[in-house]
Amino acid sequence: MTSIAYNFTAPYQTPRGSAIRELAKLAADPSVISFAGGYPAAESFDLHGLRQAADDAWEANPLQCMQYGATEGLHELRDALLELSERRGIHANTDELLVTTGSQQAFDFLLRSNVVSGDTVLVENPTYPGALAALRLAGANVIGIDGDTNGIDADAVERVLSMLPSKPKMLYVVANFANPTGATLTRERRIKLLELAARHQFLLVEDDPYGALRFAGETVPPMRALASEVPSSEHWSVYLSTLSKVVTPGIRIGWIVAPAAVARRCVMAKQVSDMCSSPWNQAIANEYLRSSRFESNLPGTIEIYRARANALSDSLRQAFGDNLSFAKPEGGMFLWANFQGKLDMQQLFDNAVTEQVLFIPGSQCYFDTRASNSLRLSYATSSPEVIQQGVARLHRAYVKTV
Amino acid sequence: MTSIAYNFTAPYQTPRGSAIRELAKLAADPSVISFAGGYPAAESFDLHGLRQAADDAWEANPLQCMQYGATEGLHELRDALLELSERRGIHANTDELLVTTGSQQAFDFLLRSNVVSGDTVLVENPTYPGALAALRLAGANVIGIDGDTNGIDADAVERVLSMLPSKPKMLYVVANFANPTGATLTRERRIKLLELAARHQFLLVEDDPYGALRFAGETVPPMRALASEVPSSEHWSVYLSTLSKVVTPGIRIGWIVAPAAVARRCVMAKQVSDMCSSPWNQAIANEYLRSSRFESNLPGTIEIYRARANALSDSLRQAFGDNLSFAKPEGGMFLWANFQGKLDMQQLFDNAVTEQVLFIPGSQCYFDTRASNSLRLSYATSSPEVIQQGVARLHRAYVKTV
């Protein structure tokens, strides 16, 4: 047999991608308690309402559901998403919005149509591993800027910008209940980032999957909404969101609000990438958003997350005391915790696997491969009782490790 | 106001993309008869069966429908698609198959994970404009090789390969009822391409959206099926297909069969691109393929295409006589025709728009911008009666042009 030598030049092999996939395999074992995933709470899905929306969408126009649709998205759904964005303070018109297959695809299209290999992209450090993977595969020159419990440090962004030899293409940030830190960017920092984006002319990309899942504290408007207060910044402000966490990921509906010239390029990316998102799924999303069930189901969803966040915070405090520091989440799905003192995190992770509990080691969320005593814990998918058990297991793993 | 200067370095602005989008706008006018689109016949959709499949998928496991799923695809659907591929002569295992959002996404992932800017990709000339757009945006060095009524000229491929300074990454071909030419690649040429792929070590990518829509002539096995006859070629053979033309595009389900190492890279691309295809849509596809309605509905679908292909062929022959040459289609959706003698194709197109009939000018399907007296006509979306009217309009436009 001739030897097979695939000459893979594209950088599509990342050890972290494999690590995440390994985690997913471990998490599939029902006796494992996983704080590692990014799945939303299945108990929050309004199954009855979604089923009704599917029936209504089909009744209204089965052929529209089953035929190709416009690449930008179903007209009615784009209007519904414009209205939803409006309720979040974002004024936009149809030319500035397109439907995507989740907000992951929204970010992917932005990257593809704006960033070529070697272009600089700024991110909060740590940040969402899925964004890091996309950036790595795009060949971006990623610069991570540290954040704190108030989100990415906008002054540090300014300092980095003053030192960069050429301007970055983009700054990517999850401003509400960040993945992984759970932190929310303050209004002051948002305004500052908008000023920097307008001055240095880069795309300020806010990914907002979790913002509607707030159970404590005050809502801060999206940067795209605040752009009206900062001259010229609306030309550089991009908003990504999704129904995956507040309705269901099963229909894979996200959206982009961007300046029309940027949105047009994303439409081009979508055209070559998958033609259009499922017209039936789009029609279901449209019916659901217009049925008022979205608004009426959301408080119950938020309560689920509140109860789980409380269970996790309380259990951790009780089990670890001062050995573990974290800010109590005000919304979203994640709690970011730091162990005090020296700790072999790989050993902790291995012991946790033995104890049948999973988490994301903090180092996975940094673009640089810094040592980190942090861990990302999702409280989304387990009941308060299971969360307590999981924390007990995690504590056993910790005791074995120190 | 500061002037806005988006520094777009990524090549996401193609005049042809805009031209196609302009066409789509024109085609939306209900008084226009369009031979330009790539939509399948809506009358072929098994609405009752699809609705039943959706109900069954929901009944079986609503939470699975509404939660994220594995990036590779729903396990049951992958098995169903392996069985469907098997019925087409393709033996593969689970590691070699992943679910995509249509075959457009399948090609996109193959490109992203294998081709970097400057890499050489061979295509038939003319070829599917959607593939050309994806290749252009990927920055590929595209080499078009002419075909005839038997598909791409495999001897010409061999000559090109012998002259290339470095080996290509890929050869892309629609082997059955090609878009745009309608031609089917002969078995001999398929074998030859497999030999060349194995010898020169490039991915031989067969895109097969239409192969099951044969209404005349003999089926030729996919190259991935014939690979068993050509040593080592199975390591270089990739098969893409979709349910969009034989079931419905509304659920956006396609798939890739590729060597495991290549498939793994496509899974990585899917992970950063959209996490997973809609689990509900996947469950619907699975139920539908297993319900036997797929097989029982297909003959009726094929009859629809046969009747429309006949109507188009007969009307063209009657209206244009020897002024227009074409091979009568044996399957698929497209008829490729060439005008005899000199003709101003832009003028013909403009006159056709005035007469409210649309087609794709052949030049859109060439990577080079050669002059072409050809046009691509899709007979998929209009009834035989409407096709006759459309041809009468096209003939009036022609008479005004010559």
Interface residues (C-beta under 8 A of the other chain):
Chain A: M1 T2 I4 A5 Y6 N7 F8 T9 A10 Y12 Q13 T14 G17 I20 R21 A24 G38 Y39 P40 A42 F45 L47 L50 R51 A54 W58 P62 L63 C65 M66 Q67 Y68 A70 T100 T101 G102 Q104 Q105 D108 R112 S113 N114 V115 V116 S117 D119 G130 A133 A134 L137 K167 K169 A198 Q201 P231 S232 H235 S244 T248 P249 G250 I251 R252 A261 V262 R265 M268 A269 Q271 V272 S273 D274 M275 C276 S277 S278 P279 W280 N281
Chain B: M1 T2 I4 A5 Y6 N7 F8 T9 A10 Y12 Q13 T14 G17 A24 G38 Y39 P40 A42 F45 L47 L50 R51 A54 W58 P62 L63 C65 M66 Q67 Y68 A70 T71 T100 T101 G102 Q104 Q105 D108 R112 S113 N114 V115 V116 S117 D119 G130 A133 A134 L137 K167 K169 A198 Q201 P231 S232 H235 S244 T248 P249 G250 I251 R252 P259 A261 V262 R265 M268 A269 Q271 V272 S273 D274 M275 C276 S277 S278 P279 W280 N281
